[in-house]
Amino acid sequence: MDIRTAWKQGAATLRAAGVASPVLAAARLLEHVLGCERAWLYAHPEHPLDVQQLERFQELVDRRAAGEPLQYLTGRQEFWGLDFEVTPAVLIPRPETEHVVEVTLERLGQHRAKQALCVLDVGTGSGCLAVALARELSRARIWAVDLSAAALAVAMRNATRHGVGSRILFVHGDALEAFGDASLDVVVSNPPYVARSERNLLPREVAEHEPALAVFGGADGLEFYPRLINGAARVLLPGGLLVMELGAGLADRVRALCAEPLWDAITVTRDLAGTERVLAAERRRE
């Protein structure tokens, strides 16, 4: 079977299963199996697939049709213009999370961004936030903590892949418990924020395949925020910055958790869809 036929049949299978963008998804799977770029597929539609390639492609199409995320099948996802390894041990990085990086850099400003800051990424997962910030903050020392050893292994490989492995210290542990009082300049996090009651409303790719530890934030989605905010208040230096991703509809309740007199300069930034997505706050100076 040639590329054109395999691509067409794969897309038809995905379309029948209700998969979004079936032609694009089939192309991504073909690229993965053949180890090629999209342009090569278009340039060589009559190139034959050998038996092993065809069987592998058909297996991946069937798995995608059954609900497995495309990113787990290919093992890749782009974030901040960088190619990240992803596995079922980590949350798939999403474009909305890039706003955490953007807000962090904006709030730090040009002067502070050049300083030797101490930065902590809580719940690092794939390491996308830690790696992106390490690339942007060339003098920063960065810690990345996660409760999942399997996730940390993925994050470490991503840091090495992008040349920042020597500047990120990976910590297997629970949130901010390993860090001393008033010791950090910046804390960032994309915490779990989906309410467990909303599980049935999620796409099956998320509900059935992404790690529950990284997705669900208790009964109402707020479970992790008080720990994160209170822990950040303890470990941040006066004037230190906390930047958190928000679940849809949680902005007001999370803002209320940033109580006086500990926090100042609280801002909420919307994503491209208009959802209040990122909250930033400064640890009030004494």
C-alpha positions in Angstrom: 0.0 0.0 0.0 1.3 3.5 -0.9 1.3 6.6 1.3 -1.7 8.1 -0.4 -3.9 5.1 0.1 -2.8 4.5 3.7 -3.3 8.1 4.6 -6.8 8.1 3.0 -7.8 4.9 4.8 -6.4 6.0 8.1 -8.2 9.4 7.9 -11.5 7.5 7.1 -11.1 5.3 10.2 -10.4 8.3 12.4 -13.3 10.3 10.9 -15.7 7.4 11.5 -14.6 7.3 15.2 -15.3 11.0 15.6 -11.7 12.0 16.0 -11.1 15.7 15.4 -9.0 16.7 12.3 -8.7 13.1 11.0 -6.6 14.0 8.0 -4.1 15.8 10.0 -4.0 13.1 12.7 -3.4 10.4 10.1 -0.6 12.5 8.6 1.0 12.9 12.1 0.9 9.2 12.6 2.4 8.5 9.1 5.2 11.0 9.9 5.9 9.2 13.1 6.0 5.8 11.5 8.1 6.8 8.6 10.3 9.3 10.5 9.7 12.0 7.9 8.3 15.5 7.7 4.9 16.5 6.2 6.4 17.9 3.1 7.9 14.5 2.3 4.5 12.8 2.5 3.1 15.3 0.0 6.1 14.9 -2.3 6.0 11.1 -2.3 2.4 10.0 -2.2 3.2 6.8 -4.3 6.0 5.7 -1.9 5.1 2.1 -0.8 4.9 1.2 2.9 6.5 -2.1 3.8 4.6 -4.6 5.8 6.0 -3.6 9.2 5.3 0.1 8.5 1.8 -0.5 7.4 1.0 -2.7 10.4 2.5 -0.1 12.8 0.5 2.7 11.1 -2.8 0.7 11.3 -2.1 -0.1 14.9 -1.6 3.5 15.8 -4.7 4.6 13.9 -6.8 2.0 15.7 -5.4 3.2 19.1 -6.2 6.8 18.2 -9.7 5.9 17.1 -10.1 4.2 20.5 -9.3 7.5 22.2 -5.6 7.4 23.0 -4.2 11.0 22.6 -2.1 11.6 19.5 0.7 13.0 21.6 1.1 9.8 23.5 1.2 7.8 20.3 3.9 9.9 18.7 5.6 10.7 22.0 5.9 14.4 21.1 4.2 17.8 21.7 5.4 21.3 21.0 5.5 23.9 23.7 7.1 27.4 23.6 8.5 26.5 20.2 10.3 23.5 21.6 9.8 19.8 20.9 8.9 17.9 24.2 8.8 14.2 24.9 5.5 13.2 26.4 4.4 9.8 27.8 1.2 8.7 29.7 3.1 9.6 32.9 2.8 13.3 32.2 0.1 15.8 31.3 0.2 16.8 27.7 1.5 20.5 27.5 -1.1 22.8 26.1 -0.9 26.2 24.4 -2.8 27.8 27.3 0.0 27.0 29.7 2.4 29.1 27.6 0.7 32.1 29.2 2.3 31.1 32.5 5.7 31.6 30.8 4.6 34.9 29.2 3.2 36.3 32.4 6.2 35.3 34.4 8.6 37.0 32.0 6.4 40.1 31.7 6.1 40.5 35.5 9.9 40.0 36.0 10.7 42.6 33.4 13.9 43.0 31.5 16.1 43.9 34.4 15.0 41.1 36.8 15.0 38.5 34.0 18.7 39.0 33.7 19.4 38.4 37.4 20.4 35.1 39.0 16.9 34.2 40.2 15.9 31.1 42.1 12.8 29.7 40.4 10.6 26.7 41.4 8.2 24.8 39.1 5.7 22.9 41.3 4.2 19.8 39.6 6.6 20.0 36.7 5.2 17.0 34.7 6.9 17.0 31.3 9.1 19.9 32.5 7.7 22.3 30.0 7.5 25.3 32.3 10.9 24.7 33.9 12.6 24.1 30.5 11.0 27.1 28.8 11.9 29.4 31.7 15.5 28.0 31.8 15.8 28.8 28.2 14.5 32.4 28.7 16.2 33.1 32.0 19.8 32.3 31.2 21.1 33.1 34.7 18.3 31.5 36.7 18.7 28.5 38.9 15.6 26.4 38.6 14.1 23.6 40.7 11.4 21.3 39.4 9.4 19.2 41.8 6.9 16.4 41.1 5.2 13.7 43.2 5.6 11.3 40.3 9.0 9.7 39.7 8.0 8.7 36.2 7.1 12.2 35.3 10.4 13.5 36.7 12.2 11.1 34.4 10.5 12.5 31.4 11.2 16.1 32.6 14.9 15.3 33.0 15.1 13.9 29.5 13.4 17.0 28.1 15.8 19.3 30.0 18.8 17.4 28.6 17.3 17.5 25.1 17.1 21.3 25.2 20.4 21.9 26.8 19.3 23.1 30.2 19.7 19.9 32.2 22.7 21.2 34.2 20.6 24.2 35.3 17.5 22.5 36.6 17.5 20.5 39.8 14.7 17.9 39.8 13.1 17.0 43.2 10.9 14.0 43.9 8.5 15.2 46.5 5.3 16.8 47.5 4.8 20.5 46.4 7.0 23.0 48.4 7.7 20.9 51.5 11.4 20.5 50.7 12.1 24.2 50.4 13.1 26.7 53.1 11.4 29.9 54.2 12.0 33.0 52.1 14.4 31.2 49.8 13.0 31.7 46.3 12.3 34.5 43.9 9.7 32.9 41.7 7.2 30.0 42.0 5.2 28.8 39.0 2.7 26.0 38.6 0.1 24.4 36.4 -1.7 22.6 39.2 -4.5 20.0 38.8 -7.7 22.0 38.6 -10.5 19.9 37.1 -13.3 19.0 39.5 -13.8 15.3 39.8 -17.5 15.9 39.3 -16.7 17.1 35.8 -14.9 13.9 34.8 -17.8 12.8 32.5 -17.6 16.2 30.7 -14.0 15.8 29.7 -12.9 14.4 26.3 -12.1 10.7 26.7 -8.5 11.4 25.7 -8.2 13.3 29.0 -10.5 11.4 31.3 -9.2 7.9 30.3 -5.6 8.5 29.5 -3.9 11.6 31.1 -2.7 11.1 34.6 -5.4 11.8 37.2 -2.8 13.2 39.6 -2.1 16.0 37.2 -5.7 16.6 36.1 -8.1 16.5 39.0 -8.1 19.0 41.8 -10.6 17.5 44.2 -14.3 17.8 44.4 -14.4 21.4 43.1 -11.0 21.8 41.4 -9.6 24.0 44.2 -8.0 21.4 46.3 -4.4 22.2 45.4 -4.5 26.0 45.3 -4.5 26.7 49.1 -1.5 24.5 49.6 0.3 26.1 46.7 -0.5 29.6 47.8 0.3 29.1 51.4 3.5 27.3 50.5 4.5 30.0 48.1 3.9 32.6 50.8 6.4 30.8 53.0 9.2 30.1 50.5 9.1 33.3 48.5 11.3 36.2 49.4 9.6 39.6 50.0 8.6 40.8 46.5 8.8 37.3 45.1 6.5 36.2 42.3 3.8 33.5 42.2 2.3 32.6 38.8 -0.4 29.9 38.6 -2.5 28.5 35.8 -6.3 28.7 36.5 -9.1 26.3 35.7 -12.0 27.9 33.8 -14.3 29.7 36.2 -11.9 29.5 39.2 -10.3 33.0 39.0 -12.4 34.7 41.6 -12.2 31.9 44.1 -8.4 31.5 43.7 -7.9 35.3 43.9 -9.8 35.2 47.3 -7.3 32.7 48.6 -4.5 35.2 48.0 -5.4 37.0 51.2 -4.2 40.2 52.7 -1.7 41.0 54.0 0.5 38.4 52.4 0.0 39.2 48.7 0.1 42.3 46.5 -0.1 43.3 42.9 -2.6 40.5 42.0 -3.4 40.2 38.3 -5.4 37.8 36.2 -4.6 37.3 32.5 -7.0 35.9 30.0 -5.9 33.3 27.3 -6.7 33.7 23.6 -10.2 32.3 24.1 -10.9 34.9 26.7 -10.8 32.6 29.7 -9.2 33.9 32.9 -6.2 31.6 32.7 -3.2 32.9 34.8 -3.1 34.5 38.2 0.1 36.3 39.3 0.8 37.8 42.7 3.8 39.2 44.6 4.7 38.3 48.1 4.2 41.5 50.0 7.3 43.3 51.2 7.5 43.7 54.9 
